[in-house]
Amino acid sequence: PGAIIQEAGNAAEYETGSWRTYRPIFHEDRCTQCLLCWIYCPDSAVTVDDGKVVGFDLDHCKGCGICEKVCPPKVHAIDMVKESDLDKEE
């Protein structure tokens, strides 16, 4: 059935990143590990290992850009880039 969630916690089963328009690009060298991106990400797509941001789960990232917005301006460790621009580079 469409639009019915029959069980809680099933978001991990659905890969929603395929309809993303913007992709987060992580600049590890700039990151201060404040973890604000991880806290605010509505899709739990920020990957953290041993208490540090290491990247993004692009299978679940919808490209909303919240991570970029909450990253402190002086840090600017995340850029949102159009998927179509990345396709041209590849």
C-alpha positions as CSV (number, residue, x, y, z in Angstrom):
1,P,0.0,0.0,0.0
2,G,1.2,3.5,-0.8
3,A,2.0,6.1,1.8
4,I,1.4,3.8,4.8
5,I,4.1,3.3,7.3
6,Q,3.3,-0.1,8.8
7,E,6.2,-0.3,11.3
8,A,8.4,2.2,13.2
9,G,12.0,2.7,12.4
10,N,11.9,1.4,8.8
11,A,13.7,4.4,7.1
12,A,17.0,2.5,6.9
13,E,15.3,0.1,4.5
14,Y,14.5,2.8,1.9
15,E,17.3,4.4,-0.1
16,T,16.0,7.9,-0.7
17,G,19.2,9.6,-2.0
18,S,18.5,8.9,-5.6
19,W,16.2,11.9,-6.0
20,R,18.6,14.4,-4.4
21,T,19.3,17.6,-6.3
22,Y,22.2,18.8,-4.2
23,R,25.0,16.7,-2.6
24,P,27.0,17.6,0.5
25,I,30.7,17.8,-0.1
26,F,32.6,17.4,3.2
27,H,35.9,19.3,3.8
28,E,37.5,17.2,6.5
29,D,40.5,19.6,6.8
30,R,38.2,22.4,7.8
31,C,35.9,20.5,10.2
32,T,36.1,21.3,13.9
33,Q,34.0,18.2,14.9
34,C,31.3,20.3,16.6
35,L,28.8,17.6,15.3
36,L,26.1,20.2,14.6
37,C,25.5,18.6,11.2
38,W,25.0,15.2,12.7
39,I,22.6,16.5,15.4
40,Y,20.5,18.5,12.9
41,C,20.4,16.1,9.9
42,P,16.8,14.9,9.5
43,D,17.9,11.8,7.7
44,S,20.7,10.6,9.9
45,A,22.9,10.8,6.8
46,V,26.0,12.3,8.5
47,T,28.4,9.4,9.1
48,V,30.2,9.6,12.5
49,D,33.0,7.2,13.5
50,D,34.7,7.3,16.9
51,G,33.0,10.6,17.7
52,K,34.1,12.3,14.5
53,V,32.3,13.2,11.2
54,V,33.8,11.2,8.4
55,G,31.3,11.8,5.6
56,F,27.8,11.3,4.4
57,D,25.5,8.3,3.7
58,L,24.5,9.3,0.2
59,D,22.0,6.5,-0.1
60,H,19.9,8.3,2.5
61,C,20.9,12.0,2.1
62,K,18.1,13.9,0.5
63,G,20.2,17.0,-0.1
64,C,18.2,19.4,2.1
65,G,21.3,21.4,3.0
66,I,20.6,21.7,6.7
67,C,24.1,20.4,7.4
68,E,25.6,23.2,5.5
69,K,23.4,25.8,7.2
70,V,24.2,24.7,10.7
71,C,28.0,24.4,10.1
72,P,29.6,27.5,11.7
73,P,30.3,30.2,9.0
74,K,33.9,30.5,10.0
75,V,34.4,26.8,9.6
76,H,32.4,26.1,6.3
77,A,33.3,22.4,6.2
78,I,30.3,21.5,4.0
79,D,29.4,22.7,0.6
80,M,26.1,21.8,-1.2
81,V,26.9,21.2,-4.9
82,K,24.3,20.4,-7.6
83,E,24.3,16.8,-8.6
84,S,24.2,17.8,-12.3
85,D,27.5,19.7,-11.9
86,L,29.1,16.7,-10.3
87,D,27.8,14.5,-13.2
88,K,29.6,16.8,-15.7
89,E,32.9,16.4,-13.8
90,E,32.8,12.6,-13.7
